[in-house]
Amino acid sequence: MKFTELNLNPLILKAIREMGYQELTPVQEKTFPHILQGRDLLATAETGSGKTSACGIPLVQRVDPSSNTIQALILVPTRELALQYVEEIGKIAKYMKVIPFAVYGGFDMGIQKAKLASNVHILIATPGRLIDMLYSGYISLSDVQTLILDEADEMLKQGFAEDIDFILSCLVHEHEILLFAATMPDEVKRLAESYLNKPVVIELNLEQVAPQSLEHHFISVPGSGKLNALQDYVQKEAISQAIIFCNSRFSAEKLFKQIKSQVKNSEFIHGGLEQSKRTSIIRRFRNHQITYMVATDLAGRGLDFRGVSHIINYDFPMSSESYTHRTGRAGRMGRVGIAVTMVTSRDLGSLKRMFRVNRIENPIWLGKKPDPASSSANRKRHYRGKRTRRN
């Protein structure tokens, strides 16, 4: 379905045409009618499916710009996702007088309070900072027509369950709730059963988990050979932009120091950096001023980097879900991408499960494919050796 087939404000159509949007993604096509009708919604969808616009376009359509009130509230788990919403909605509302704004921790609350005193129609917030604002009396939610919980599974995993319950309890009037999640654990189901009213249930990722426009490449390396394998790969591969994932802040900073002299236009990002620096790095990466971004899983959920051609898992993902979200930074909304993962002998057990969970049926091995039997034998010898020494 094309956006021109929807009954959208011509000013919105003009803006999204300039953004390059012509046809709706599956999640947009299935959610738009229900959002515009004010129905509660429970949706699971693969990463990179276009959820930000799926929320942003109907919200801008429904907002009354003549009313100086917060009419839509979007809760997200991270500051980066909050800023992405502001940027996306700002583009959608380019020719409208609809104003989005984000509040989140790690930023001067005084500046945020001053902005809220002026005109804000769509508020994006992380749970902790929103509660601070509510307690201070700087935010009223009495005119909120639509509440969106995006990446709800991630927010609950981060321990925001009580905060979300409190925020929902502050909305005592009739309103629409849209709950988006990549997975549906029991806590998300509990949230939906407690607060959603006869929701429309949309499940778009039952048959596919990892984005299907991705090619999944793997490199078998000894534990001490990852750095050389990475340097060799980036020199030979045609890469427009890449995110190189590590499992810890220490690993990310160490890798960046090791490659920065050989790999030009590189930078690193993790949750320990000051917010202003993280925001600057993400902006420069989106503007293609950075080609290689070494990152922790901070960059693995929700963020849309449209120029990314390659995802490189330097450290093997700690879970199959982590692999899904990391690799979802490429291959977004049907775009072709490549995910390459370094695999050591100790990763082979996890690799088999990851293939199954993410339904990766035809992995591409670059170089020699590892021998699971040999790896198992090595582990047994290692175990027997340790036991002998202990005795």
C-alpha positions as a Markdown table, in Angstrom:
| # | Residue | x | y | z |
|---|---|---|---|---|
| 1 | Met | 0.0 | 0.0 | 0.0 |
| 2 | Lys | 1.2 | 3.5 | -0.8 |
| 3 | Phe | 1.0 | 6.4 | 1.6 |
| 4 | Thr | -1.0 | 8.3 | -1.0 |
| 5 | Glu | -3.8 | 5.8 | -0.6 |
| 6 | Leu | -4.2 | 6.9 | 3.1 |
| 7 | Asn | -6.3 | 9.8 | 4.1 |
| 8 | Leu | -3.3 | 11.8 | 5.4 |
| 9 | Asn | -2.9 | 15.5 | 5.7 |
| 10 | Pro | -1.4 | 16.8 | 2.4 |
| 11 | Leu | 1.4 | 18.5 | 4.5 |
| 12 | Ile | 2.3 | 15.2 | 6.0 |
| 13 | Leu | 2.3 | 13.5 | 2.6 |
| 14 | Lys | 4.6 | 16.3 | 1.3 |
| 15 | Ala | 7.1 | 15.7 | 4.2 |
| 16 | Ile | 7.2 | 11.9 | 4.0 |
| 17 | Arg | 7.6 | 12.2 | 0.2 |
| 18 | Glu | 10.7 | 14.2 | 0.8 |
| 19 | Met | 11.9 | 11.6 | 3.3 |
| 20 | Gly | 11.8 | 9.0 | 0.5 |
| 21 | Tyr | 8.8 | 7.1 | 1.9 |
| 22 | Gln | 6.4 | 5.8 | -0.8 |
| 23 | Glu | 5.1 | 2.4 | 0.4 |
| 24 | Leu | 4.1 | 1.3 | 3.9 |
| 25 | Thr | 6.1 | -1.4 | 5.6 |
| 26 | Pro | 4.1 | -4.4 | 6.9 |
| 27 | Val | 4.0 | -3.1 | 10.5 |
| 28 | Gln | 2.8 | 0.3 | 9.2 |
| 29 | Glu | 0.1 | -1.1 | 7.0 |
| 30 | Lys | -1.2 | -3.3 | 9.8 |
| 31 | Thr | -1.1 | -0.7 | 12.5 |
| 32 | Phe | -2.1 | 2.6 | 10.9 |
| 33 | Pro | -5.9 | 2.0 | 10.7 |
| 34 | His | -6.1 | 0.9 | 14.3 |
| 35 | Ile | -4.0 | 3.8 | 15.6 |
| 36 | Leu | -6.0 | 6.4 | 13.7 |
| 37 | Gln | -9.2 | 4.8 | 15.1 |
| 38 | Gly | -7.9 | 5.1 | 18.7 |
| 39 | Arg | -7.8 | 1.3 | 19.3 |
| 40 | Asp | -5.4 | -0.2 | 21.9 |
| 41 | Leu | -2.7 | -2.2 | 20.2 |
| 42 | Leu | -0.3 | -5.0 | 21.1 |
| 43 | Ala | 2.3 | -5.5 | 18.4 |
| 44 | Thr | 5.4 | -7.6 | 18.1 |
| 45 | Ala | 7.6 | -7.0 | 15.0 |
| 46 | Glu | 11.2 | -7.7 | 13.9 |
| 47 | Thr | 13.8 | -5.0 | 14.5 |
| 48 | Gly | 14.1 | -2.6 | 11.6 |
| 49 | Ser | 10.5 | -2.9 | 10.6 |
| 50 | Gly | 9.6 | 0.8 | 10.6 |
| 51 | Lys | 8.0 | 1.1 | 14.0 |
| 52 | Thr | 9.1 | 4.7 | 14.6 |
| 53 | Ser | 7.3 | 6.0 | 11.6 |
| 54 | Ala | 4.4 | 3.6 | 12.3 |
| 55 | Cys | 3.8 | 5.6 | 15.4 |
| 56 | Gly | 5.0 | 9.0 | 14.3 |
| 57 | Ile | 2.9 | 9.5 | 11.2 |
| 58 | Pro | -0.5 | 8.8 | 12.7 |
| 59 | Leu | 0.4 | 10.8 | 15.8 |
| 60 | Val | 1.2 | 13.9 | 13.8 |
| 61 | Gln | -2.1 | 13.3 | 11.9 |
| 62 | Arg | -4.1 | 13.2 | 15.1 |
| 63 | Val | -2.5 | 16.1 | 17.1 |
| 64 | Asp | -4.3 | 19.4 | 17.3 |
| 65 | Pro | -1.5 | 22.0 | 16.8 |
| 66 | Ser | -3.7 | 24.8 | 18.1 |
| 67 | Ser | -3.8 | 23.2 | 21.5 |
| 68 | Asn | -0.8 | 24.0 | 23.7 |
| 69 | Thr | -0.8 | 20.6 | 25.5 |
| 70 | Ile | 1.0 | 17.3 | 25.5 |
| 71 | Gln | -1.4 | 15.1 | 23.4 |
| 72 | Ala | 0.9 | 12.0 | 22.9 |
| 73 | Leu | 3.4 | 10.4 | 25.2 |
| 74 | Ile | 6.1 | 7.9 | 24.0 |
| 75 | Leu | 8.0 | 5.9 | 26.6 |
| 76 | Val | 11.3 | 4.5 | 25.5 |
| 77 | Pro | 14.2 | 2.7 | 27.3 |
| 78 | Thr | 17.1 | 4.8 | 26.1 |
| 79 | Arg | 18.1 | 8.5 | 25.4 |
| 80 | Glu | 19.3 | 7.6 | 22.0 |
| 81 | Leu | 15.9 | 6.1 | 21.0 |
| 82 | Ala | 14.2 | 9.2 | 22.4 |
| 83 | Leu | 16.3 | 11.5 | 20.3 |
| 84 | Gln | 15.6 | 9.3 | 17.2 |
| 85 | Tyr | 11.9 | 9.8 | 17.8 |
| 86 | Val | 12.3 | 13.5 | 18.0 |
| 87 | Glu | 14.3 | 13.6 | 14.8 |
| 88 | Glu | 11.8 | 11.3 | 12.9 |
| 89 | Ile | 8.7 | 13.1 | 14.1 |
| 90 | Gly | 10.3 | 16.5 | 13.4 |
| 91 | Lys | 10.8 | 15.4 | 9.8 |
| 92 | Ile | 7.2 | 14.1 | 9.5 |
| 93 | Ala | 5.8 | 17.3 | 11.0 |
| 94 | Lys | 8.1 | 19.6 | 8.9 |
| 95 | Tyr | 5.2 | 21.5 | 7.4 |
| 96 | Met | 2.9 | 21.2 | 10.4 |
| 97 | Lys | 3.0 | 23.1 | 13.6 |
| 98 | Val | 3.3 | 19.9 | 15.7 |
| 99 | Ile | 6.3 | 20.0 | 18.1 |
| 100 | Pro | 8.0 | 16.9 | 19.5 |
| 101 | Phe | 10.4 | 17.1 | 22.5 |
| 102 | Ala | 12.3 | 14.5 | 24.5 |
| 103 | Val | 13.2 | 14.4 | 28.2 |
| 104 | Tyr | 15.8 | 11.9 | 29.6 |
| 105 | Gly | 18.4 | 11.6 | 32.3 |
| 106 | Gly | 21.9 | 12.9 | 32.0 |
| 107 | Phe | 20.8 | 16.2 | 30.6 |
| 108 | Asp | 20.1 | 19.6 | 32.4 |
| 109 | Met | 16.6 | 19.3 | 33.8 |
| 110 | Gly | 16.3 | 23.1 | 33.9 |
| 111 | Ile | 16.7 | 23.3 | 30.1 |
| 112 | Gln | 14.1 | 20.6 | 29.7 |
| 113 | Lys | 11.7 | 22.3 | 32.1 |
| 114 | Ala | 12.0 | 25.6 | 30.1 |
| 115 | Lys | 11.1 | 23.9 | 26.9 |
| 116 | Leu | 8.1 | 22.2 | 28.4 |
| 117 | Ala | 6.9 | 25.6 | 29.5 |
| 118 | Ser | 6.4 | 26.4 | 25.8 |
| 119 | Asn | 4.6 | 24.5 | 23.2 |
| 120 | Val | 5.1 | 20.7 | 23.2 |
| 121 | His | 2.6 | 18.4 | 21.5 |
| 122 | Ile | 4.4 | 15.0 | 21.5 |
| 123 | Leu | 6.6 | 14.1 | 24.4 |
| 124 | Ile | 9.1 | 11.3 | 24.2 |
| 125 | Ala | 10.6 | 10.3 | 27.6 |
| 126 | Thr | 12.6 | 7.7 | 29.4 |
| 127 | Pro | 10.7 | 6.5 | 32.5 |
| 128 | Gly | 13.0 | 7.8 | 35.2 |
| 129 | Arg | 13.2 | 11.4 | 34.0 |
| 130 | Leu | 9.5 | 11.5 | 33.3 |
| 131 | Ile | 8.7 | 10.5 | 36.9 |
| 132 | Asp | 11.1 | 13.2 | 38.1 |
| 133 | Met | 9.2 | 15.8 | 36.0 |
| 134 | Leu | 5.8 | 14.5 | 37.3 |
| 135 | Tyr | 6.9 | 14.7 | 40.9 |
| 136 | Ser | 8.1 | 18.3 | 40.3 |
| 137 | Gly | 4.8 | 19.3 | 38.8 |
| 138 | Tyr | 6.3 | 20.4 | 35.4 |
| 139 | Ile | 4.3 | 18.0 | 33.3 |
| 140 | Ser | 0.6 | 17.4 | 33.0 |
| 141 | Leu | -0.6 | 14.2 | 31.3 |
| 142 | Ser | -4.3 | 15.2 | 31.5 |
| 143 | Asp | -4.6 | 15.8 | 27.7 |
| 144 | Val | -2.6 | 12.7 | 26.5 |
| 145 | Gln | -4.7 | 10.9 | 23.9 |
| 146 | Thr | -2.2 | 8.3 | 23.0 |
| 147 | Leu | 0.5 | 6.5 | 25.1 |
| 148 | Ile | 3.1 | 4.5 | 23.3 |
| 149 | Leu | 5.3 | 2.0 | 25.1 |
| 150 | Asp | 8.1 | 1.2 | 22.6 |
| 151 | Glu | 10.7 | -1.5 | 23.2 |
| 152 | Ala | 8.5 | -2.5 | 26.1 |
| 153 | Asp | 10.4 | -5.8 | 26.6 |
| 154 | Glu | 13.7 | -3.9 | 26.9 |
| 155 | Met | 12.2 | -1.4 | 29.4 |
| 156 | Leu | 11.0 | -4.2 | 31.6 |
| 157 | Lys | 14.3 | -6.0 | 31.3 |
| 158 | Gln | 16.0 | -2.9 | 32.5 |
| 159 | Gly | 13.9 | -2.8 | 35.7 |
| 160 | Phe | 11.4 | -0.1 | 34.8 |
| 161 | Ala | 8.3 | -2.2 | 35.6 |
| 162 | Glu | 7.3 | -0.1 | 38.7 |
| 163 | Asp | 8.0 | 3.2 | 36.9 |
| 164 | Ile | 5.8 | 2.2 | 34.0 |
| 165 | Asp | 3.0 | 1.1 | 36.4 |
| 166 | Phe | 3.2 | 4.5 | 38.1 |
| 167 | Ile | 3.1 | 6.4 | 34.9 |
| 168 | Leu | 0.1 | 4.5 | 33.6 |
| 169 | Ser | -1.6 | 5.1 | 36.9 |
| 170 | Cys | -1.3 | 8.9 | 36.3 |
| 171 | Leu | -3.4 | 8.6 | 33.1 |
| 172 | Val | -6.8 | 8.3 | 34.7 |
| 173 | His | -8.8 | 9.5 | 31.7 |
| 174 | Glu | -9.7 | 7.6 | 28.6 |
| 175 | His | -6.8 | 7.2 | 26.2 |
| 176 | Glu | -5.3 | 4.9 | 23.6 |
| 177 | Ile | -2.3 | 2.6 | 24.5 |
| 178 | Leu | 0.1 | 1.2 | 21.9 |
| 179 | Leu | 2.5 | -1.4 | 23.1 |
| 180 | Phe | 5.4 | -2.4 | 20.9 |
| 181 | Ala | 7.9 | -5.2 | 21.7 |
| 182 | Ala | 10.3 | -7.4 | 19.8 |
| 183 | Thr | 9.6 | -10.3 | 22.2 |
| 184 | Met | 6.6 | -11.2 | 24.4 |
| 185 | Pro | 7.9 | -12.4 | 27.8 |
| 186 | Asp | 5.5 | -12.8 | 30.7 |
| 187 | Glu | 6.1 | -9.3 | 32.1 |
| 188 | Val | 5.0 | -7.8 | 28.8 |
| 189 | Lys | 1.9 | -10.0 | 28.7 |
| 190 | Arg | 1.1 | -8.9 | 32.3 |
| 191 | Leu | 1.4 | -5.3 | 31.3 |
| 192 | Ala | -0.9 | -5.8 | 28.3 |
| 193 | Glu | -3.5 | -7.7 | 30.4 |
| 194 | Ser | -3.5 | -5.0 | 33.1 |
| 195 | Tyr | -3.8 | -1.9 | 31.0 |
| 196 | Leu | -4.9 | -2.5 | 27.4 |
| 197 | Asn | -8.6 | -2.5 | 26.6 |
| 198 | Lys | -9.5 | -5.3 | 24.1 |
| 199 | Pro | -6.3 | -4.6 | 22.1 |
| 200 | Val | -5.7 | -5.4 | 18.5 |
| 201 | Val | -3.0 | -8.0 | 18.5 |
| 202 | Ile | -0.5 | -7.9 | 15.6 |
| 203 | Glu | 2.4 | -10.4 | 15.4 |
| 204 | Leu | 4.7 | -9.9 | 12.5 |
| 205 | Asn | 7.8 | -11.8 | 13.6 |
| 206 | Leu | 6.4 | -15.2 | 14.3 |
| 207 | Glu | 8.1 | -16.7 | 11.1 |
| 208 | Gln | 11.1 | -14.5 | 11.0 |
| 209 | Val | 13.4 | -13.1 | 13.7 |
| 210 | Ala | 16.6 | -11.8 | 12.1 |
| 211 | Pro | 15.9 | -9.4 | 9.3 |
| 212 | Gln | 15.4 | -11.4 | 6.1 |
| 213 | Ser | 17.3 | -8.9 | 3.9 |
| 214 | Leu | 20.5 | -9.8 | 5.7 |
| 215 | Glu | 23.3 | -12.0 | 4.6 |
| 216 | His | 24.8 | -13.9 | 7.6 |
| 217 | His | 28.5 | -14.3 | 7.3 |
| 218 | Phe | 30.8 | -16.1 | 9.8 |
| 219 | Ile | 34.5 | -16.2 | 10.3 |
| 220 | Ser | 36.1 | -19.1 | 12.3 |
| 221 | Val | 39.1 | -17.6 | 14.2 |
| 222 | Pro | 41.3 | -18.6 | 17.1 |
| 223 | Gly | 40.7 | -16.5 | 20.2 |
| 224 | Ser | 43.8 | -14.6 | 19.7 |
| 225 | Gly | 43.2 | -14.1 | 16.0 |
| 226 | Lys | 40.2 | -11.8 | 16.0 |
| 227 | Leu | 42.0 | -8.6 | 15.6 |
| 228 | Asn | 44.0 | -9.7 | 12.6 |
| 229 | Ala | 40.8 | -11.2 | 11.1 |
| 230 | Leu | 38.9 | -7.9 | 11.6 |
| 231 | Gln | 41.7 | -5.8 | 10.0 |
| 232 | Asp | 41.9 | -8.2 | 7.1 |
| 233 | Tyr | 38.2 | -8.1 | 6.6 |
| 234 | Val | 37.7 | -4.3 | 6.6 |
| 235 | Gln | 40.6 | -3.9 | 4.1 |
| 236 | Lys | 39.1 | -6.4 | 1.6 |
| 237 | Glu | 35.4 | -5.8 | 2.0 |
| 238 | Ala | 33.5 | -2.9 | 0.3 |
| 239 | Ile | 32.0 | -1.2 | 3.4 |
| 240 | Ser | 30.0 | 2.0 | 3.3 |
| 241 | Gln | 29.4 | 2.1 | 7.1 |
| 242 | Ala | 29.8 | -0.5 | 9.8 |
| 243 | Ile | 29.1 | -1.0 | 13.5 |
| 244 | Ile | 31.6 | -3.2 | 15.2 |
| 245 | Phe | 30.0 | -4.8 | 18.3 |
| 246 | Cys | 31.8 | -5.7 | 21.5 |
| 247 | Asn | 30.4 | -7.2 | 24.7 |
| 248 | Ser | 31.8 | -4.7 | 27.2 |
| 249 | Arg | 32.9 | -1.1 | 27.5 |
| 250 | Phe | 36.5 | -2.3 | 28.2 |
| 251 | Ser | 36.5 | -4.4 | 25.1 |
| 252 | Ala | 35.1 | -1.6 | 22.9 |
| 253 | Glu | 37.7 | 0.9 | 24.1 |
| 254 | Lys | 40.5 | -1.6 | 23.8 |
| 255 | Leu | 39.5 | -2.5 | 20.2 |
| 256 | Phe | 39.2 | 1.1 | 19.2 |
| 257 | Lys | 42.7 | 1.9 | 20.4 |
| 258 | Gln | 44.0 | -1.1 | 18.5 |
| 259 | Ile | 42.4 | -0.2 | 15.1 |
| 260 | Lys | 42.1 | 3.6 | 15.1 |
| 261 | Ser | 45.5 | 4.1 | 13.3 |
| 262 | Gln | 44.7 | 1.5 | 10.6 |
| 263 | Val | 40.9 | 2.0 | 10.3 |
| 264 | Lys | 40.2 | 5.6 | 9.3 |
| 265 | Asn | 37.1 | 7.5 | 10.3 |
| 266 | Ser | 36.5 | 5.3 | 13.3 |
| 267 | Glu | 35.0 | 6.0 | 16.8 |
| 268 | Phe | 33.7 | 4.2 | 19.8 |
| 269 | Ile | 30.5 | 4.5 | 21.9 |
| 270 | His | 29.2 | 3.0 | 25.1 |
| 271 | Gly | 26.9 | 3.9 | 28.0 |
| 272 | Gly | 29.8 | 5.2 | 30.1 |
| 273 | Leu | 30.4 | 8.2 | 27.9 |
| 274 | Glu | 28.8 | 11.6 | 28.7 |
| 275 | Gln | 25.4 | 12.0 | 27.0 |
| 276 | Ser | 26.7 | 15.0 | 25.0 |
| 277 | Lys | 29.5 | 12.9 | 23.5 |
| 278 | Arg | 27.2 | 10.0 | 22.7 |
| 279 | Thr | 24.7 | 12.3 | 21.0 |
| 280 | Ser | 27.5 | 13.9 | 19.0 |
| 281 | Ile | 28.9 | 10.5 | 17.9 |
| 282 | Ile | 25.5 | 9.3 | 16.8 |
| 283 | Arg | 24.9 | 12.5 | 14.9 |
| 284 | Arg | 28.2 | 12.3 | 13.1 |
| 285 | Phe | 27.7 | 8.6 | 12.3 |
| 286 | Arg | 24.3 | 9.4 | 10.8 |
| 287 | Asn | 25.9 | 12.2 | 8.8 |
| 288 | His | 28.5 | 9.7 | 7.4 |
| 289 | Gln | 31.4 | 11.5 | 9.1 |
| 290 | Ile | 32.2 | 8.2 | 10.9 |
| 291 | Thr | 32.6 | 5.1 | 8.9 |
| 292 | Tyr | 33.3 | 2.5 | 11.6 |
| 293 | Met | 31.7 | 2.8 | 15.0 |
| 294 | Val | 32.9 | 0.4 | 17.7 |
| 295 | Ala | 29.9 | -0.1 | 20.1 |
| 296 | Thr | 28.4 | -2.1 | 22.9 |
| 297 | Asp | 24.8 | -3.3 | 22.8 |
| 298 | Leu | 23.8 | 0.3 | 23.6 |
| 299 | Ala | 23.6 | 0.7 | 19.8 |
| 300 | Gly | 21.9 | -2.6 | 19.3 |
| 301 | Arg | 18.3 | -1.7 | 19.9 |
| 302 | Gly | 15.9 | 0.5 | 18.2 |
| 303 | Leu | 18.3 | 3.0 | 16.6 |
| 304 | Asp | 18.0 | 3.5 | 12.8 |
| 305 | Phe | 21.2 | 4.0 | 11.0 |
| 306 | Arg | 20.2 | 4.0 | 7.3 |
| 307 | Gly | 23.7 | 4.1 | 5.9 |
| 308 | Val | 25.0 | 0.9 | 7.6 |
| 309 | Ser | 26.0 | -1.8 | 5.2 |
| 310 | His | 27.8 | -4.1 | 7.6 |
| 311 | Ile | 27.4 | -5.3 | 11.2 |
| 312 | Ile | 30.5 | -6.9 | 12.6 |
| 313 | Asn | 30.2 | -9.0 | 15.8 |
| 314 | Tyr | 33.8 | -8.8 | 17.0 |
| 315 | Asp | 32.7 | -10.3 | 20.3 |
| 316 | Phe | 30.2 | -13.2 | 19.9 |
| 317 | Pro | 26.8 | -12.0 | 21.0 |
| 318 | Met | 25.9 | -13.0 | 24.6 |
| 319 | Ser | 22.4 | -14.2 | 23.5 |
| 320 | Ser | 20.4 | -15.0 | 20.4 |
| 321 | Glu | 18.3 | -11.9 | 21.1 |
| 322 | Ser | 21.4 | -9.7 | 21.1 |
| 323 | Tyr | 22.4 | -11.1 | 17.7 |
| 324 | Thr | 18.9 | -10.2 | 16.4 |
| 325 | His | 19.1 | -6.6 | 17.6 |
| 326 | Arg | 22.7 | -6.0 | 16.7 |
| 327 | Thr | 22.3 | -7.3 | 13.1 |
| 328 | Gly | 19.0 | -5.4 | 12.8 |
| 329 | Arg | 21.0 | -2.2 | 12.5 |
| 330 | Ala | 21.6 | -3.3 | 8.9 |
| 331 | Gly | 19.0 | -4.8 | 6.6 |
| 332 | Arg | 16.5 | -2.4 | 8.0 |
| 333 | Met | 13.1 | -2.0 | 6.3 |
| 334 | Gly | 14.1 | -4.3 | 3.5 |
| 335 | Arg | 17.5 | -2.8 | 2.7 |
| 336 | Val | 20.2 | -5.3 | 2.0 |
| 337 | Gly | 22.9 | -5.7 | 4.6 |
| 338 | Ile | 25.7 | -8.0 | 5.7 |
| 339 | Ala | 26.3 | -9.3 | 9.2 |
| 340 | Val | 29.6 | -10.9 | 9.9 |
| 341 | Thr | 30.4 | -12.7 | 13.2 |
| 342 | Met | 33.8 | -13.8 | 14.6 |
| 343 | Val | 33.4 | -17.3 | 15.9 |
| 344 | Thr | 35.9 | -19.0 | 18.2 |
| 345 | Ser | 35.8 | -22.7 | 19.4 |
| 346 | Arg | 34.1 | -21.7 | 22.6 |
| 347 | Asp | 31.3 | -20.1 | 20.7 |
| 348 | Leu | 30.2 | -23.1 | 18.8 |
| 349 | Gly | 27.6 | -24.4 | 21.3 |
| 350 | Ser | 25.9 | -20.9 | 21.4 |
| 351 | Leu | 26.2 | -20.7 | 17.6 |
| 352 | Lys | 24.1 | -23.7 | 17.0 |
| 353 | Arg | 21.3 | -22.3 | 19.2 |
| 354 | Met | 21.6 | -18.9 | 17.5 |
| 355 | Phe | 21.1 | -20.5 | 14.1 |
| 356 | Arg | 17.9 | -22.2 | 15.3 |
| 357 | Val | 16.4 | -19.2 | 17.2 |
| 358 | Asn | 17.1 | -16.7 | 14.4 |
| 359 | Arg | 16.2 | -19.2 | 11.7 |
| 360 | Ile | 19.5 | -18.9 | 9.9 |
| 361 | Glu | 19.4 | -21.8 | 7.5 |
| 362 | Asn | 22.2 | -20.9 | 5.0 |
| 363 | Pro | 25.1 | -19.3 | 6.9 |
| 364 | Ile | 28.0 | -18.2 | 4.8 |
| 365 | Trp | 31.4 | -19.2 | 6.1 |
| 366 | Leu | 34.3 | -17.0 | 5.0 |
| 367 | Gly | 37.3 | -19.3 | 5.0 |
| 368 | Lys | 37.4 | -22.7 | 6.7 |
| 369 | Lys | 34.3 | -23.9 | 8.5 |
| 370 | Pro | 35.0 | -25.0 | 12.2 |
| 371 | Asp | 34.8 | -28.6 | 13.1 |
| 372 | Pro | 32.4 | -29.0 | 16.1 |
| 373 | Ala | 33.8 | -32.5 | 16.9 |
| 374 | Ser | 37.3 | -31.2 | 17.1 |
| 375 | Ser | 36.1 | -28.3 | 19.4 |
| 376 | Ser | 34.3 | -30.8 | 21.6 |
| 377 | Ala | 37.4 | -33.0 | 21.9 |
| 378 | Asn | 39.5 | -29.9 | 22.8 |
| 379 | Arg | 37.1 | -29.0 | 25.6 |
| 380 | Lys | 37.2 | -32.5 | 27.0 |
| 381 | Arg | 41.0 | -32.5 | 27.0 |
| 382 | His | 41.0 | -29.1 | 28.7 |
| 383 | Tyr | 38.6 | -30.4 | 31.3 |
| 384 | Arg | 40.6 | -33.6 | 32.0 |
| 385 | Gly | 43.8 | -31.5 | 32.2 |
| 386 | Lys | 42.3 | -29.2 | 34.8 |
| 387 | Arg | 41.0 | -32.2 | 36.8 |
| 388 | Thr | 44.5 | -33.9 | 36.8 |
| 389 | Arg | 46.1 | -30.7 | 38.1 |
| 390 | Arg | 43.5 | -30.3 | 40.8 |
| 391 | Asn | 44.3 | -33.8 | 42.1 |
